[in-house]
Amino acid sequence: MNKIKGYLQTSYEEFAQKATWPTMSDLQKSTVLVVIASIIFALLVFGMDEAIQGVLSFVRGLF
């Protein structure tokens, strides 16, 4: 039981005192970056999907 208590106490101390947390400004910048990257990725996937669909429709039209 003492090992668990020691582990939890050490974990809490590291979590609360030794860890450095990002500022609100850093979090907002990171969030904007993730949203923009997600939109770009979604547009790329959409473009590839449309291109493949067009190619398959063309190939089906040949037969």
PDB file of N, CA, C and O in Angstrom:
ATOM      1  N   MET A   1       0.819  -1.192   0.000  1.00  0.00           N
ATOM      2  CA  MET A   1       0.000   0.000   0.000  1.00  0.00           C
ATOM      3  C   MET A   1       0.866   1.262   0.000  1.00  0.00           C
ATOM      4  O   MET A   1       0.509   2.271  -0.607  1.00  0.00           O
ATOM      5  N   ASN A   2       2.012   1.191   0.690  1.00  0.00           N
ATOM      6  CA  ASN A   2       2.908   2.344   0.738  1.00  0.00           C
ATOM      7  C   ASN A   2       3.494   2.654  -0.631  1.00  0.00           C
ATOM      8  O   ASN A   2       3.740   3.816  -0.953  1.00  0.00           O
ATOM      9  N   LYS A   3       3.720   1.615  -1.442  1.00  0.00           N
ATOM     10  CA  LYS A   3       4.256   1.836  -2.783  1.00  0.00           C
ATOM     11  C   LYS A   3       3.260   2.609  -3.639  1.00  0.00           C
ATOM     12  O   LYS A   3       3.633   3.515  -4.384  1.00  0.00           O
ATOM     13  N   ILE A   4       2.002   2.242  -3.523  1.00  0.00           N
ATOM     14  CA  ILE A   4       0.964   2.921  -4.302  1.00  0.00           C
ATOM     15  C   ILE A   4       0.832   4.370  -3.842  1.00  0.00           C
ATOM     16  O   ILE A   4       0.727   5.280  -4.664  1.00  0.00           O
ATOM     17  N   LYS A   5       0.839   4.581  -2.522  1.00  0.00           N
ATOM     18  CA  LYS A   5       0.728   5.935  -1.978  1.00  0.00           C
ATOM     19  C   LYS A   5       1.923   6.781  -2.422  1.00  0.00           C
ATOM     20  O   LYS A   5       1.757   7.936  -2.814  1.00  0.00           O
ATOM     21  N   GLY A   6       3.112   6.212  -2.360  1.00  0.00           N
ATOM     22  CA  GLY A   6       4.310   6.924  -2.796  1.00  0.00           C
ATOM     23  C   GLY A   6       4.263   7.262  -4.272  1.00  0.00           C
ATOM     24  O   GLY A   6       4.636   8.360  -4.683  1.00  0.00           O
ATOM     25  N   TYR A   7       3.801   6.305  -5.066  1.00  0.00           N
ATOM     26  CA  TYR A   7       3.688   6.535  -6.507  1.00  0.00           C
ATOM     27  C   TYR A   7       2.710   7.664  -6.803  1.00  0.00           C
ATOM     28  O   TYR A   7       3.000   8.552  -7.604  1.00  0.00           O
ATOM     29  N   LEU A   8       1.550   7.624  -6.153  1.00  0.00           N
ATOM     30  CA  LEU A   8       0.540   8.656  -6.386  1.00  0.00           C
ATOM     31  C   LEU A   8       1.025  10.026  -5.926  1.00  0.00           C
ATOM     32  O   LEU A   8       0.771  11.031  -6.590  1.00  0.00           O
ATOM     33  N   GLN A   9       1.717  10.071  -4.799  1.00  0.00           N
ATOM     34  CA  GLN A   9       2.231  11.339  -4.292  1.00  0.00           C
ATOM     35  C   GLN A   9       3.290  11.901  -5.232  1.00  0.00           C
ATOM     36  O   GLN A   9       3.271  13.091  -5.544  1.00  0.00           O
ATOM     37  N   THR A  10       4.202  11.067  -5.679  1.00  0.00           N
ATOM     38  CA  THR A  10       5.243  11.503  -6.601  1.00  0.00           C
ATOM     39  C   THR A  10       4.641  11.953  -7.928  1.00  0.00           C
ATOM     40  O   THR A  10       5.060  12.960  -8.499  1.00  0.00           O
ATOM     41  N   SER A  11       3.668  11.209  -8.407  1.00  0.00           N
ATOM     42  CA  SER A  11       3.013  11.577  -9.660  1.00  0.00           C
ATOM     43  C   SER A  11       2.324  12.927  -9.535  1.00  0.00           C
ATOM     44  O   SER A  11       2.419  13.763 -10.433  1.00  0.00           O
ATOM     45  N   TYR A  12       1.632  13.140  -8.423  1.00  0.00           N
ATOM     46  CA  TYR A  12       0.946  14.411  -8.207  1.00  0.00           C
ATOM     47  C   TYR A  12       1.943  15.562  -8.150  1.00  0.00           C
ATOM     48  O   TYR A  12       1.716  16.605  -8.763  1.00  0.00           O
ATOM     49  N   GLU A  13       3.038  15.390  -7.427  1.00  0.00           N
ATOM     50  CA  GLU A  13       4.048  16.447  -7.323  1.00  0.00           C
ATOM     51  C   GLU A  13       4.614  16.797  -8.691  1.00  0.00           C
ATOM     52  O   GLU A  13       4.767  17.972  -9.024  1.00  0.00           O
ATOM     53  N   GLU A  14       4.920  15.787  -9.473  1.00  0.00           N
ATOM     54  CA  GLU A  14       5.456  16.047 -10.806  1.00  0.00           C
ATOM     55  C   GLU A  14       4.412  16.722 -11.684  1.00  0.00           C
ATOM     56  O   GLU A  14       4.722  17.654 -12.427  1.00  0.00           O
ATOM     57  N   PHE A  15       3.196  16.254 -11.596  1.00  0.00           N
ATOM     58  CA  PHE A  15       2.101  16.790 -12.401  1.00  0.00           C
ATOM     59  C   PHE A  15       1.812  18.246 -12.045  1.00  0.00           C
ATOM     60  O   PHE A  15       1.598  19.071 -12.933  1.00  0.00           O
ATOM     61  N   ALA A  16       1.804  18.563 -10.764  1.00  0.00           N
ATOM     62  CA  ALA A  16       1.394  19.888 -10.310  1.00  0.00           C
ATOM     63  C   ALA A  16       2.540  20.896 -10.270  1.00  0.00           C
ATOM     64  O   ALA A  16       2.320  22.086 -10.498  1.00  0.00           O
ATOM     65  N   GLN A  17       3.761  20.436  -9.982  1.00  0.00           N
ATOM     66  CA  GLN A  17       4.830  21.391  -9.722  1.00  0.00           C
ATOM     67  C   GLN A  17       5.939  21.375 -10.763  1.00  0.00           C
ATOM     68  O   GLN A  17       6.490  22.430 -11.078  1.00  0.00           O
ATOM     69  N   LYS A  18       6.275  20.239 -11.294  1.00  0.00           N
ATOM     70  CA  LYS A  18       7.433  20.147 -12.178  1.00  0.00           C
ATOM     71  C   LYS A  18       7.072  20.261 -13.652  1.00  0.00           C
ATOM     72  O   LYS A  18       7.912  20.632 -14.472  1.00  0.00           O
ATOM     73  N   ALA A  19       5.835  19.946 -13.989  1.00  0.00           N
ATOM     74  CA  ALA A  19       5.422  19.999 -15.392  1.00  0.00           C
ATOM     75  C   ALA A  19       5.209  21.452 -15.803  1.00  0.00           C
ATOM     76  O   ALA A  19       4.729  22.268 -15.016  1.00  0.00           O
ATOM     77  N   THR A  20       5.567  21.758 -17.027  1.00  0.00           N
ATOM     78  CA  THR A  20       5.290  23.093 -17.559  1.00  0.00           C
ATOM     79  C   THR A  20       4.094  22.995 -18.491  1.00  0.00           C
ATOM     80  O   THR A  20       4.058  22.153 -19.389  1.00  0.00           O
ATOM     81  N   TRP A  21       3.134  23.850 -18.272  1.00  0.00           N
ATOM     82  CA  TRP A  21       1.894  23.816 -19.029  1.00  0.00           C
ATOM     83  C   TRP A  21       1.888  24.954 -20.037  1.00  0.00           C
ATOM     84  O   TRP A  21       2.397  26.037 -19.747  1.00  0.00           O
ATOM     85  N   PRO A  22       1.321  24.726 -21.212  1.00  0.00           N
ATOM     86  CA  PRO A  22       1.275  25.794 -22.218  1.00  0.00           C
ATOM     87  C   PRO A  22       0.337  26.917 -21.777  1.00  0.00           C
ATOM     88  O   PRO A  22      -0.603  26.708 -21.011  1.00  0.00           O
ATOM     89  N   THR A  23       0.625  28.102 -22.284  1.00  0.00           N
ATOM     90  CA  THR A  23      -0.243  29.241 -21.984  1.00  0.00           C
ATOM     91  C   THR A  23      -1.495  29.169 -22.854  1.00  0.00           C
ATOM     92  O   THR A  23      -1.558  28.397 -23.811  1.00  0.00           O
ATOM     93  N   MET A  24      -2.483  29.979 -22.511  1.00  0.00           N
ATOM     94  CA  MET A  24      -3.720  30.006 -23.286  1.00  0.00           C
ATOM     95  C   MET A  24      -3.432  30.432 -24.724  1.00  0.00           C
ATOM     96  O   MET A  24      -4.041  29.914 -25.660  1.00  0.00           O
ATOM     97  N   SER A  25      -2.515  31.364 -24.896  1.00  0.00           N
ATOM     98  CA  SER A  25      -2.146  31.822 -26.235  1.00  0.00           C
ATOM     99  C   SER A  25      -1.544  30.679 -27.054  1.00  0.00           C
ATOM    100  O   SER A  25      -1.870  30.512 -28.229  1.00  0.00           O
ATOM    101  N   ASP A  26      -0.670  29.900 -26.433  1.00  0.00           N
ATOM    102  CA  ASP A  26      -0.075  28.751 -27.126  1.00  0.00           C
ATOM    103  C   ASP A  26      -1.140  27.734 -27.513  1.00  0.00           C
ATOM    104  O   ASP A  26      -1.102  27.174 -28.609  1.00  0.00           O
ATOM    105  N   LEU A  27      -2.086  27.496 -26.617  1.00  0.00           N
ATOM    106  CA  LEU A  27      -3.161  26.542 -26.905  1.00  0.00           C
ATOM    107  C   LEU A  27      -4.030  27.017 -28.063  1.00  0.00           C
ATOM    108  O   LEU A  27      -4.429  26.221 -28.914  1.00  0.00           O
ATOM    109  N   GLN A  28      -4.321  28.313 -28.094  1.00  0.00           N
ATOM    110  CA  GLN A  28      -5.141  28.855 -29.174  1.00  0.00           C
ATOM    111  C   GLN A  28      -4.417  28.744 -30.514  1.00  0.00           C
ATOM    112  O   GLN A  28      -5.027  28.395 -31.524  1.00  0.00           O
ATOM    113  N   LYS A  29      -3.129  29.038 -30.524  1.00  0.00           N
ATOM    114  CA  LYS A  29      -2.351  28.926 -31.759  1.00  0.00           C
ATOM    115  C   LYS A  29      -2.316  27.478 -32.246  1.00  0.00           C
ATOM    116  O   LYS A  29      -2.463  27.210 -33.438  1.00  0.00           O
ATOM    117  N   SER A  30      -2.123  26.557 -31.316  1.00  0.00           N
ATOM    118  CA  SER A  30      -2.089  25.144 -31.688  1.00  0.00           C
ATOM    119  C   SER A  30      -3.444  24.683 -32.213  1.00  0.00           C
ATOM    120  O   SER A  30      -3.513  23.906 -33.165  1.00  0.00           O
ATOM    121  N   THR A  31      -4.513  25.158 -31.596  1.00  0.00           N
ATOM    122  CA  THR A  31      -5.856  24.786 -32.032  1.00  0.00           C
ATOM    123  C   THR A  31      -6.122  25.282 -33.441  1.00  0.00           C
ATOM    124  O   THR A  31      -6.659  24.545 -34.268  1.00  0.00           O
ATOM    125  N   VAL A  32      -5.753  26.525 -33.723  1.00  0.00           N
ATOM    126  CA  VAL A  32      -5.941  27.079 -35.067  1.00  0.00           C
ATOM    127  C   VAL A  32      -5.146  26.264 -36.077  1.00  0.00           C
ATOM    128  O   VAL A  32      -5.646  25.955 -37.159  1.00  0.00           O
ATOM    129  N   LEU A  33      -3.926  25.920 -35.735  1.00  0.00           N
ATOM    130  CA  LEU A  33      -3.086  25.127 -36.633  1.00  0.00           C
ATOM    131  C   LEU A  33      -3.712  23.765 -36.922  1.00  0.00           C
ATOM    132  O   LEU A  33      -3.715  23.319 -38.069  1.00  0.00           O
ATOM    133  N   VAL A  34      -4.237  23.107 -35.904  1.00  0.00           N
ATOM    134  CA  VAL A  34      -4.859  21.791 -36.080  1.00  0.00           C
ATOM    135  C   VAL A  34      -6.117  21.904 -36.938  1.00  0.00           C
ATOM    136  O   VAL A  34      -6.354  21.052 -37.795  1.00  0.00           O
ATOM    137  N   VAL A  35      -6.922  22.936 -36.722  1.00  0.00           N
ATOM    138  CA  VAL A  35      -8.144  23.121 -37.515  1.00  0.00           C
ATOM    139  C   VAL A  35      -7.796  23.358 -38.978  1.00  0.00           C
ATOM    140  O   VAL A  35      -8.416  22.770 -39.864  1.00  0.00           O
ATOM    141  N   ILE A  36      -6.818  24.208 -39.239  1.00  0.00           N
ATOM    142  CA  ILE A  36      -6.414  24.488 -40.624  1.00  0.00           C
ATOM    143  C   ILE A  36      -5.855  23.231 -41.285  1.00  0.00           C
ATOM    144  O   ILE A  36      -6.201  22.929 -42.427  1.00  0.00           O
ATOM    145  N   ALA A  37      -5.002  22.502 -40.584  1.00  0.00           N
ATOM    146  CA  ALA A  37      -4.440  21.268 -41.140  1.00  0.00           C
ATOM    147  C   ALA A  37      -5.533  20.244 -41.411  1.00  0.00           C
ATOM    148  O   ALA A  37      -5.476  19.533 -42.414  1.00  0.00           O
ATOM    149  N   SER A  38      -6.524  20.158 -40.535  1.00  0.00           N
ATOM    150  CA  SER A  38      -7.633  19.214 -40.732  1.00  0.00           C
ATOM    151  C   SER A  38      -8.458  19.581 -41.956  1.00  0.00           C
ATOM    152  O   SER A  38      -8.863  18.704 -42.719  1.00  0.00           O
ATOM    153  N   ILE A  39      -8.707  20.866 -42.145  1.00  0.00           N
ATOM    154  CA  ILE A  39      -9.471  21.310 -43.319  1.00  0.00           C
ATOM    155  C   ILE A  39      -8.703  21.013 -44.599  1.00  0.00           C
ATOM    156  O   ILE A  39      -9.280  20.527 -45.572  1.00  0.00           O
ATOM    157  N   ILE A  40      -7.411  21.298 -44.605  1.00  0.00           N
ATOM    158  CA  ILE A  40      -6.591  21.015 -45.792  1.00  0.00           C
ATOM    159  C   ILE A  40      -6.587  19.521 -46.090  1.00  0.00           C
ATOM    160  O   ILE A  40      -6.735  19.120 -47.244  1.00  0.00           O
ATOM    161  N   PHE A  41      -6.420  18.702 -45.069  1.00  0.00           N
ATOM    162  CA  PHE A  41      -6.415  17.253 -45.258  1.00  0.00           C
ATOM    163  C   PHE A  41      -7.757  16.773 -45.791  1.00  0.00           C
ATOM    164  O   PHE A  41      -7.802  15.929 -46.685  1.00  0.00           O
ATOM    165  N   ALA A  42      -8.853  17.305 -45.249  1.00  0.00           N
ATOM    166  CA  ALA A  42     -10.189  16.916 -45.711  1.00  0.00           C
ATOM    167  C   ALA A  42     -10.385  17.301 -47.172  1.00  0.00           C
ATOM    168  O   ALA A  42     -10.971  16.537 -47.939  1.00  0.00           O
ATOM    169  N   LEU A  43      -9.906  18.469 -47.562  1.00  0.00           N
ATOM    170  CA  LEU A  43     -10.026  18.891 -48.961  1.00  0.00           C
ATOM    171  C   LEU A  43      -9.196  18.002 -49.883  1.00  0.00           C
ATOM    172  O   LEU A  43      -9.628  17.689 -50.993  1.00  0.00           O
ATOM    173  N   LEU A  44      -8.020  17.597 -49.439  1.00  0.00           N
ATOM    174  CA  LEU A  44      -7.195  16.693 -50.240  1.00  0.00           C
ATOM    175  C   LEU A  44      -7.876  15.338 -50.420  1.00  0.00           C
ATOM    176  O   LEU A  44      -7.896  14.793 -51.523  1.00  0.00           O
ATOM    177  N   VAL A  45      -8.427  14.803 -49.351  1.00  0.00           N
ATOM    178  CA  VAL A  45      -9.130  13.520 -49.440  1.00  0.00           C
ATOM    179  C   VAL A  45     -10.345  13.652 -50.348  1.00  0.00           C
ATOM    180  O   VAL A  45     -10.614  12.763 -51.155  1.00  0.00           O
ATOM    181  N   PHE A  46     -11.082  14.757 -50.223  1.00  0.00           N
ATOM    182  CA  PHE A  46     -12.239  14.990 -51.083  1.00  0.00           C
ATOM    183  C   PHE A  46     -11.815  15.055 -52.552  1.00  0.00           C
ATOM    184  O   PHE A  46     -12.461  14.460 -53.415  1.00  0.00           O
ATOM    185  N   GLY A  47     -10.731  15.776 -52.830  1.00  0.00           N
ATOM    186  CA  GLY A  47     -10.236  15.883 -54.204  1.00  0.00           C
ATOM    187  C   GLY A  47      -9.818  14.539 -54.772  1.00  0.00           C
ATOM    188  O   GLY A  47     -10.128  14.230 -55.922  1.00  0.00           O
ATOM    189  N   MET A  48      -9.124  13.741 -53.987  1.00  0.00           N
ATOM    190  CA  MET A  48      -8.720  12.414 -54.455  1.00  0.00           C
ATOM    191  C   MET A  48      -9.932  11.528 -54.683  1.00  0.00           C
ATOM    192  O   MET A  48      -9.973  10.766 -55.648  1.00  0.00           O
ATOM    193  N   ASP A  49     -10.919  11.622 -53.803  1.00  0.00           N
ATOM    194  CA  ASP A  49     -12.137  10.830 -53.944  1.00  0.00           C
ATOM    195  C   ASP A  49     -12.871  11.201 -55.230  1.00  0.00           C
ATOM    196  O   ASP A  49     -13.323  10.327 -55.970  1.00  0.00           O
ATOM    197  N   GLU A  50     -12.987  12.490 -55.490  1.00  0.00           N
ATOM    198  CA  GLU A  50     -13.662  12.938 -56.711  1.00  0.00           C
ATOM    199  C   GLU A  50     -12.889  12.501 -57.959  1.00  0.00           C
ATOM    200  O   GLU A  50     -13.496  12.090 -58.947  1.00  0.00           O
ATOM    201  N   ALA A  51     -11.561  12.588 -57.920  1.00  0.00           N
ATOM    202  CA  ALA A  51     -10.751  12.182 -59.067  1.00  0.00           C
ATOM    203  C   ALA A  51     -10.895  10.686 -59.329  1.00  0.00           C
ATOM    204  O   ALA A  51     -11.068  10.275 -60.477  1.00  0.00           O
ATOM    205  N   ILE A  52     -10.828   9.884 -58.299  1.00  0.00           N
ATOM    206  CA  ILE A  52     -10.973   8.433 -58.468  1.00  0.00           C
ATOM    207  C   ILE A  52     -12.368   8.100 -58.969  1.00  0.00           C
ATOM    208  O   ILE A  52     -12.534   7.233 -59.827  1.00  0.00           O
ATOM    209  N   GLN A  53     -13.370   8.787 -58.435  1.00  0.00           N
ATOM    210  CA  GLN A  53     -14.742   8.549 -58.886  1.00  0.00           C
ATOM    211  C   GLN A  53     -14.890   8.908 -60.365  1.00  0.00           C
ATOM    212  O   GLN A  53     -15.569   8.198 -61.107  1.00  0.00           O
ATOM    213  N   GLY A  54     -14.268   9.990 -60.793  1.00  0.00           N
ATOM    214  CA  GLY A  54     -14.317  10.379 -62.200  1.00  0.00           C
ATOM    215  C   GLY A  54     -13.638   9.359 -63.094  1.00  0.00           C
ATOM    216  O   GLY A  54     -14.161   9.019 -64.155  1.00  0.00           O
ATOM    217  N   VAL A  55     -12.486   8.870 -62.680  1.00  0.00           N
ATOM    218  CA  VAL A  55     -11.766   7.862 -63.465  1.00  0.00           C
ATOM    219  C   VAL A  55     -12.585   6.584 -63.559  1.00  0.00           C
ATOM    220  O   VAL A  55     -12.698   5.999 -64.636  1.00  0.00           O
ATOM    221  N   LEU A  56     -13.154   6.145 -62.446  1.00  0.00           N
ATOM    222  CA  LEU A  56     -13.958   4.920 -62.468  1.00  0.00           C
ATOM    223  C   LEU A  56     -15.206   5.085 -63.327  1.00  0.00           C
ATOM    224  O   LEU A  56     -15.594   4.154 -64.032  1.00  0.00           O
ATOM    225  N   SER A  57     -15.836   6.244 -63.279  1.00  0.00           N
ATOM    226  CA  SER A  57     -17.008   6.487 -64.128  1.00  0.00           C
ATOM    227  C   SER A  57     -16.614   6.448 -65.600  1.00  0.00           C
ATOM    228  O   SER A  57     -17.355   5.917 -66.427  1.00  0.00           O
ATOM    229  N   PHE A  58     -15.455   7.006 -65.930  1.00  0.00           N
ATOM    230  CA  PHE A  58     -14.977   6.982 -67.307  1.00  0.00           C
ATOM    231  C   PHE A  58     -14.718   5.549 -67.764  1.00  0.00           C
ATOM    232  O   PHE A  58     -15.102   5.166 -68.868  1.00  0.00           O
ATOM    233  N   VAL A  59     -14.065   4.761 -66.912  1.00  0.00           N
ATOM    234  CA  VAL A  59     -13.759   3.371 -67.258  1.00  0.00           C
ATOM    235  C   VAL A  59     -15.047   2.572 -67.414  1.00  0.00           C
ATOM    236  O   VAL A  59     -15.159   1.762 -68.335  1.00  0.00           O
ATOM    237  N   ARG A  60     -16.013   2.784 -66.536  1.00  0.00           N
ATOM    238  CA  ARG A  60     -17.293   2.079 -66.658  1.00  0.00           C
ATOM    239  C   ARG A  60     -18.016   2.476 -67.936  1.00  0.00           C
ATOM    240  O   ARG A  60     -18.709   1.655 -68.537  1.00  0.00           O
ATOM    241  N   GLY A  61     -17.864   3.706 -68.350  1.00  0.00           N
ATOM    242  CA  GLY A  61     -18.509   4.178 -69.574  1.00  0.00           C
ATOM    243  C   GLY A  61     -17.929   3.536 -70.822  1.00  0.00           C
ATOM    244  O   GLY A  61     -18.580   3.522 -71.866  1.00  0.00           O
ATOM    245  N   LEU A  62     -16.728   3.010 -70.734  1.00  0.00           N
ATOM    246  CA  LEU A  62     -16.113   2.365 -71.892  1.00  0.00           C
ATOM    247  C   LEU A  62     -16.742   1.009 -72.181  1.00  0.00           C
ATOM    248  O   LEU A  62     -16.651   0.515 -73.305  1.00  0.00           O
ATOM    249  N   PHE A  63     -17.373   0.403 -71.193  1.00  0.00           N
ATOM    250  CA  PHE A  63     -17.917  -0.945 -71.380  1.00  0.00           C
ATOM    251  C   PHE A  63     -19.379  -0.909 -71.537  1.00  0.00           C
ATOM    252  O   PHE A  63     -20.007  -1.954 -71.705  1.00  0.00           O
TER     253      PHE A  63
END
